[in-house]
Amino acid sequence: MLTRKYLFPHVIEMNYQAGRRLGVNVYLIDGGSEFALIDVGYLDTVDEIVELIRQMDFNLSQCRMLIATHADADHIQGIARARELLKTKVVAHPLSVAPIEEGDTILTYASIKAQGIDLPMPPCHIDQEINEGDKLKIGDVDLTVWHTPGHTAGQLSFKMGDLLFSGDNIYKDSCVGVIDAHHGSNIPDFIKSLGRIIEDDAMFLLPSHGPVFRRDNRILQKAIDRLTKYQYMADFGTCAIGWPLLDEWERDVTSGRLPDFSKK
């Protein structure tokens, strides 16, 4: 039997438990009489994760649910396999249902032809939709559902006491989840979601990638300031809400004003 490595009371993170990087952070919520998993990661690690849970002396039949933070392949490619092994239900935000149930390789980032990424995306039935303000009861533990869109339209976070499972909203280095038009990213929504985290009283943030860290509003504010600029940068294409340079150029064109190259 393996010794359980709790990060906090009721919380085990499976990469730490395995002692090696499995991929996305997979959080096991131990409610005593039952447990749940927040994300399951890639298909090729699901069997190992389930075996680790078994070796920690959890009764697999007591898995209450599999929770999808959102519909990215690195988070949920293995969720159909995990549902089969654990014989439990899968829950997700309504806006994540279609990509997961249809196995949409574009919206889930399973297929990025320009980078040679072509992963299978097994479809998985969503048994229950969850949304803002819902309470998920796992044994003696309650999770409050937050809808925190930006990275994707269906991105969820979960509050548990002074812990916030923050998904791909923010990482310890002030980076955030990928911003991409094909992915359904929305920069103004992202900024609002980060602002909500700043205003909350969570003491620790448990992201979907990288280390868990004590909340530091300087980390969050740095990301907000950067994303605020992104809204007006052509670098982010249709995810930007405006491009001041192009507006200035259009004013010159429509007014008949030619460039003055004599000015340095």
Secondary structure, DSSP 8 states (H G I E B T S, - for coil): -----EEETTEEEHHHHHTS--SS--EEEE-SS-EEEE----HHHHHHHHHHHHHTT--GGGEEEEE-SS--HHHHTTHHHHHHHHT-EEEE-HHHHHHHHHT-TTTTTSEEGGGTEE---------EE--TT-EEEETTEEEEEEE--SSSTT-EEEEETTEEEEETS--TTS--S---GGGT--HHHHHHHHHHHHHS--SEEEESSS--EE--HHHHHHHHHHHHHHTT-GGGGGGSS--HHHHHHHHHHHHT----TT--
